[in-house]
């Protein structure tokens, strides 16, 4: 019994030490230097039924690295730390603005990695009495290679970025998930991906979405999971597509 107890204490001791090493708290305090550059963002709200959502901002630290245990072979992996937050936008009529420091500073030397910006429905009842707002659209702006590593990003060699994109409403019916239908936005790309390379001076991003509610797409999911049955995508001209697609084809909107 004594040997079992000693062995248990030994194992728990290893886990305790390992846990401290892997999950050591990271200092997430910011302290932008006086000479930091800024990303200034302006979004033109296209409709009284939509609204820009708070900026989703992520910083990265290569100084305060974190460690985690690989589930594959149990090895310890060292990687950068991340610091995510939401920054509210300020309204001035139809223009909403916000700003984010490129250099976050602090003990961990936080630097800006990515910003997600965009608009979403805040009221869906003008399209249907029982409709509820769904997902929004916008852009993912990367400021380092870490943020741009998991997808195809357009490289921008300027500090003045203008994003023009047209969006349409799509009403989704999925009784397996929710009772009420939901109203979403979609475009050629729901979230465009841009990589800003000019960071030695402040960056200006203008997002001017256009919303056309004269053309509505409906997506109707099967009421039960059944082999061979897919979501029906019904386009404004009455065309029905049910081939496994899960996103409307912008080319069928008659543009």
RAFENZI-V839700 format. One record per backbone hydrogen bond with DSSP energy under -1.0 kcal/mol. CO is the residue of the C=O (numbers start at 0). NH is the residue of the N-H. Records with the same first field share a line. If there is no record, write none. Layout:
CO = NH ; NH
//
This chain:
0 = 4
1 = 5
2 = 6
3 = 7
4 = 8
5 = 9
6 = 10
7 = 11
8 = 12
9 = 13
10 = 14
11 = 15
12 = 16
13 = 17
14 = 18
15 = 19
16 = 20
17 = 21
18 = 22
32 = 35
36 = 101
37 = 202
38 = 99
39 = 204
40 = 97
41 = 206
42 = 95
46 = 49
48 = 121 ; 122
50 = 119
54 = 86
55 = 115
56 = 84
57 = 112 ; 113
58 = 82
59 = 110
60 = 80
62 = 64
65 = 78
67 = 76
69 = 73
74 = 69
76 = 67
78 = 65
80 = 60
82 = 58
84 = 56
86 = 54
89 = 96
91 = 94
93 = 44
94 = 91
95 = 42
96 = 89
97 = 40
99 = 38
101 = 111
103 = 30
104 = 109
105 = 108
109 = 103 ; 104
110 = 59
112 = 142
113 = 57
114 = 140
115 = 55
116 = 138
117 = 52
118 = 136
119 = 50
123 = 126
127 = 130
131 = 182
134 = 184
136 = 118
137 = 191
138 = 116
139 = 193
140 = 114
141 = 195
143 = 147
153 = 194
155 = 196
158 = 203
160 = 205
162 = 207
164 = 209
166 = 211
167 = 185
168 = 216
169 = 183
170 = 218
171 = 181
172 = 220
173 = 176 ; 177
180 = 131
181 = 171
182 = 133
183 = 169
185 = 167
189 = 137
191 = 139
192 = 153
193 = 141
194 = 155
196 = 198
202 = 39
203 = 160
204 = 41
205 = 162
206 = 43
209 = 166
216 = 170
217 = 233
218 = 172
219 = 231
225 = 228
231 = 219
232 = 240
233 = 217
234 = 237
238 = 234
240 = 232
248 = 251
249 = 252
//
